[in-house]
Amino acid sequence: MDEPTSDDVAHIVVQGGVQGVGFRAWVHHQAELLGLDGWVRNRRDGSVEVLIRGRSHDVQAMVDVCGVGPASARVDSVTRLDAPERQAGEAAPGSGFRVLRTV
């Protein structure tokens, strides 16, 4: 079992009706409430991509809430990807959480 204070990184892709419904702004707000670092962005394929860094239990809580999303969204799936070290660096501790451009 992970220590509650250990650092974790999650890279996820959320699919469904998740664009044009305020999903990125909602993720940004949720991440700030949990004190997480990282980013969220739309992808041209209609999904939303999220990179999260923080305490293990907060990262897992964020992954879990992304599986539900805001009331206006329809989440079909959340896929957890490997977070390459380069990407993990994009969510350095203390860097904050931001919304990025669509890729």
N, C-alpha and C positions, 0 to 999 in steps of 0.2 A: 504494500500500500504506500502511495506517495505521501511524503510529508506535506502538510498543508501549506508550508511556506516555500516549497521548492518551486523553481522556475520552470515553466513549460512553454512550448511554442506549438500552435496548431495552425495548419494551413487547410482551409476548407473551401469547397465549392457548393453553393446552394442552388438547387434547380427547382423550377416550377414557375408560378406567376409571381416573380420576385423583382421585376423591373417595372418602373412607372407607378409604384405603389408606396414609395417612401421607405423602401427596405434599407437602403444605404444610410439614410439619416437615422433610422431606428437603430441600426447596428452601431452607428457612431455613438448615439446616446447611451445604449446599453453598455458599450465598452467603457465609456467615461464613468458610468455609475460603478463599474467593477474595478476601475483604476488600471485598465489594460492598455498596453502599447500595441501599435500595429496599424493596419489599414483595411479599407473595404473598397471595392470597385466593381462596376458592371463589366461584364464580358459581352462581346458581340454575339455570342451564341445564346444570349438571353439569361444566362446564369449570373450569380453574384459570387465574387471571390473574396475571401476574408483571411488575413494573416493576423494572428493574435499571439501576444506574449504577456505573461504575467504569472501570478501564483497558480499552481496546478489546479486547485479547486475552482478558481475564478475562470480560468481558461475553459475547463470542462463545463462550467455553468454557462459560459458564452456559447459554446458549441451546442449545448442543449437548447438554449433559447432560440438559436438560429434555426433549429429544427421545427420551431413553432412559428416564429416571425410575428410581425405586427398583424392586427386584425384584417388589414387590407390585402395581405399577401396569401398565396397558396404555396406552401412548401411541399414539394414532391420528394426531395431527397437532399441529404447532406453527405458529401463525400469528403473524408479526411485524406489529405495528400501528404507526402513527405515534404518537409520544409527544408529545402537546401540551405546550407549555412549562409549563403549570400542573402537569401530572403530573410532568414532569421535575423541577420544584421539590420535589415530594414525596419525591424521592430525592436530596436535596442531599448533596454530598460531606461525609462524616463523620456523616451522620444514622443510620447503621446499617441493619440489615435487620430487618424485622418482619413478623408475621403479622397480617393485618387481618380484620375481620368479613366474612361472606358478603354479596355484593350481588346 
